[in-house]
């Protein structure tokens, strides 16, 4: 086969994959009746009230299925020396807790048993110019995802405080060169999170273990204010099963949904910000994927499915989704 012919085949293959991707995004964006959803939002957003009965029932269900207090993070208590941790995203792969791994684990479950209020802050473009910063900062416990920027220019809309922030190992590799050459940029980027927990899925797949360990070592060696927590693979597996039973079918749930699940297990009042997976907001204005960039929304995860499940929880009074401007929002 000539190189030219091979090249043409490759081009057609790429075109085909691109068409399939566009069809997937088209289907995902239209698997939701946006007109009906937006009408629903306008009617219900400002009249939300917490339903204690529904909230407590879901909290009990989550604790029963996912053992959040015991298994949210890998600790020296739930993973003593010799424990085999099976990666939740890889079949037949595991990591055995040796003395090195054990030394990186916190001793006890680090989170309080019950919190009055939690804010889970996604990174969606719907947060741009939202004026939600002060409202977010009033929460007792604030969770953010994937080391988002918290510079002064964003504070009015996303707040300043953080108690737990997630960090995927891929971020360590892409943004900080795997911490192989320099640690300073990583340490400097974490200063905005003050004395928070950095939550990493070190045992989700084997490729993420070493970057997560290097991040933990970096913070310990620098006597940094932050503490790395490793997500327990059993927690990730059980949460995935919980949502799969509720028709959220995806190869991988979003980090945001994992964090909302955590908040629902720990907090009386759960407020959710920055979760909107569509290309246009409830006001029909175009949105970027993140509040800090201009990239268009993508549907790598089953984000519309996740959103609809969370919106149903909003409607039943289990959590409150803030969609749009906070400055005129009612409670």
Beta strands, then each sheet from edge to edge (+ up, - down):
strand 1: 84-86
strand 2: 94-96
strand 3: 115-121
strand 4: 141-144
strand 5: 164-166
strand 6: 197-200
strand 7: 227-230
strand 8: 267-273
strand 9: 320-322
sheet 1: 1+ 2-
sheet 2: 7+ 6+ 5+ 4+ 3+ 8+ 9+
end
